[in-house]
Amino acid sequence: MPRPVKPLGLLFGPVVVLVVWEFAATVGWVSPRQLAGPSVALRTGFEMLVDGELLPHLGASAQRAYLALAIGVAVGLVLALVAGLSRLGEASIDGLVQIKRAIPTLALIPLAILWLGIGEEMKIAVIASSVFVPVYLNTHAALRGIDVRYVELARTVGLSRTEFLRRVALPGALPGFFTGLRLAVTMCWTALVVLEQINATEGIGYLMTKARDYGQTDVIVVGLVIYAVLGLCSDLAVRLVERKALSWRKTIGS
């Protein structure tokens, strides 16, 4: 059985792609009008950072993403608790969420524009609607997967509804919640890429749209890299919180 790859070993593939990409751009196999090389994009990103052009747009994108993420996570968590702890709640909520799951989030953009206009509210609402689904699904599944012996024990010792929620339901739902949160973070940035190209006046997506009009592929690459880095850093932050919050799982089997 092959040994697991070390974290640094996972960088081998991306490094090879960057080297080949840079070589192709340097020798002229790839036109700058089609795709700027990594070194050119890196220089462009540094110049934009020094000139003060990049940070305001980065702040605008981060504000949109994390506000929508917070709203979507809160909605998904509340709905999962209601549906996971009540038969009536599950009958009322689960089917609607499954229908929403089957509809691509970006397909809701035309309706969202009609209802909310083309401003910030529309962008945040669409992102939040994509975020809450994985949080709900994974948290709900974790609640339904709680060992029935714990539920029976809670009844035996006479735990109140509030105590059951705090001592049994929430700890049991945490693994599923963090799985959903990691998926939600990724979906948040994926939706933002598209939405920031719709009537935006600031944000990384706005920079990329303007760069497209002028054929500035180096700026487009900078934007894509920023989206990727922000997504990866957000996922890493969730994993660090998850490791601390679920540290008790390591001690149970020891």
Protein Blocks (a to p, Z undefined) as FASTA:
>chain_A
ZZdddfklmmmmmmmmmmmmmmmmmnopacfkloccfklmmmmmmmmmmnommmmmmmmm
mmmmmmmmmmmmmmmmmmmmmmmmofklmmmmmmmmmmmmmpcfklmmmmmmmmnojafk
lmmmmmmmmmmmmmmmmmmmmmmmpcfklmmmmmmnopafklmmmmmmmmmmmmmmmmmm
mmmmmmmmmmmmmmmmgopabdjklmmmmmmmnopaklmmmmmmmmmmmmmmmmmmmmmm
mmmmmmmmmmmmZZ
